[in-house]
Amino acid sequence: MVRDGYYYGFVMLGAAGLVAWLTSPVWAAVPVVLAAFFLWFFRDPERVIPSEPGAVVSPADGKITDVSQVTVDGKPYKRISIFLNVFDVHVNRSPIAGVIRGAKYQEGKFLNAMDPQCADCNEQNTVTVEGEGHTIIFKQIAGLLARRIVFSKNIGEEVERGERVGLIKFGSRTDIMMEPSAEIQVKVGDRVNGGASILAFLGHKDRELVGAGAERQKHRRS
């Protein structure tokens, strides 16, 4: 569980005790329910991280709401948008192994995370990860209810594929942008799990060489 869960949960349990003491145990039910919700909401399950060469894993749990071509600073990218509702795990993970090259926080609005404008207008943190010969950009975007974005890494720090890097509190959205040659493996409507679901593959030729090498080794053994 994320540490914030204990903070919110224990505060609500304390409030429940105070309410029960000052009024009636019946009225304490509301803060008890809220405490249970916070402890559940901030869960942080372990995930099996894919080991396939060139795999780009999902930075968040949620539903794929958009797969499209976009331009960022004059460069073309393939973008995948993931909507996180209040029932999803909200821990964010690194899509690839590499080095954090940038982390830019932007204050903004709190439009509904399903609104296309939120990618530009909402509070967000844009992270650049460089590794495996590729550069990935992903955004932690606050939604209608979210009021805090947490990013726990520093620029220059190394991360592993699927490693925990932050958190968006309550409903939100995460965008990931990859080079145009990325082989997308998901479609709109799919549900994905952070760190475990493969969104795309990078380096098609490199993966073919790895596969061919493995096949040759197999034939030699036989």
Secondary structure as UniProt FT lines:
FT   HELIX           3..22
FT   HELIX           25..28
FT   HELIX           29..41
FT   TURN            53..54
FT   STRAND          55..57
FT   STRAND          62..72
FT   TURN            73..74
FT   STRAND          75..84
FT   TURN            86..87
FT   STRAND          91..93
FT   STRAND          98..106
FT   TURN            113..114
FT   TURN            116..117
FT   HELIX           118..121
FT   STRAND          124..131
FT   TURN            132..133
FT   STRAND          134..142
FT   STRAND          149..151
FT   TURN            155..156
FT   STRAND          158..159
FT   TURN            161..162
FT   STRAND          164..168
FT   STRAND          172..178
FT   TURN            180..181
FT   STRAND          183..184
FT   TURN            188..189
FT   STRAND          191..192
FT   TURN            194..196
FT   STRAND          198..201
FT   HELIX           204..221
//
